Amino acid sequence: MTFSVDSDNPMMMDEVRGKRFFLLAIGVVLTIIIVFTIVGDKGLVDVIRLKNEKERIVLKKNALEEENRELLHRIELLKKDTRYIEEVARRELGMIGKNEVLYIIEE
């Protein structure tokens, strides 16, 4: 920004210098504010990082809630469903039922 000034008038020169200094000071202050807004505590970078962390935590929470529902369902089956209990006993404990023969084939 340029000002046309009569260089013979010292009062005008002081006024122009004052305006330039004021504009420069405003520019510096605005630059500092913008920089702190972007990178300072609770600045834009921090807000974006926290938003991403929140999304990750919400996804993990949802996955844990789903796992919890599945486990509660399995608990109910283990309390009430004898066929499910037999299936788990066979699969996880290697048990066999009455009148069943277990064949082990070695290779």
N, C-alpha and C positions, 0 to 999 in steps of 0.2 A: 504494500500500500504506500503510495507516494503522495506527498502533499506539496503543492507548489506554494512557495513562500518567498516573500521579498527578503532576501538575505541581508538587506540593509537595516531591517527592523528587528532589533534584539528581542523585543517583547514577543513578536510572532515566532521567532526561532525557539524561545523558551517554551512557548505554548505547544509548538509542534513536537519538541523533544519530550515534553510532558505527556502528550497523547501517545507518542511512540512507546515511551516507557510503560505507560498504563496498559497499552495493548499487549506489549511483551509480557508484562506481569500477569495479565489475564491468561495469556497463552500458556505460560509456565504453570500457573495454578491449575488450569483445565487439563494439561498434560499429566500432571501429578495425580489429579483426581481420576482420570481415565486409567492410568497405570495401576493405581491401587484398586480400582473397581474390577480390573481384570485379574490381577495376580495377588492382591492383598488378602488378609484374613477375611473369609466369607466373600471373597471375590468370585468372579465368574468361573475361574478355573476350579476353585474349591466347590462351588455349587454343582458344576458338571460332575466332578469326582464323587460327590456325595449322592447325586442322583443315580449314577451308575452303581454305586455301592448299595443303595436302597433297592434298586431293581434286582440285583443279585441276591440280596437277602430275602426279598419277597418271593423270588423263584424258589429259593431253598426252603423257605417256610411252607410254600404250597406243596413242594415235593414231600416234606416231612409230614404234613397233614394227610396227604394221600397214603403214605406209608402207614401212618397211625390208623387210618380207617381200615386198611387191609389187615393190619395186625389185630384190630378189634374184631373184625369179621372172622379171622382164623380162631381167635379165642372163643367166640360163640360157637363155631363149628366143633372145636375140641370139647366144649362143655356138653353139646347136645347130639352131635352126629357121629354115631359109632362107625359108619362106613368111612368117614373122613379120618377118624382116629386110626382105623386099620390101615388106611392108605399111608398115613404119616409114619406109622410104626414099620410098615414094610419098606418104605422109601428111605427113611432116615435111620432106622435101627436095624434093618435087615431081618426083621422078624417074619415068621411064616405062621399061617393059620393051622387049626386042627386038621388032621387028615391030609396035610399037604407035605410033599416031599421036596426037599431042596436039592437040586442037582448042581454041582460045581464042576465046571468043565475047565480043565487046565490045558493051556496051549503049549 
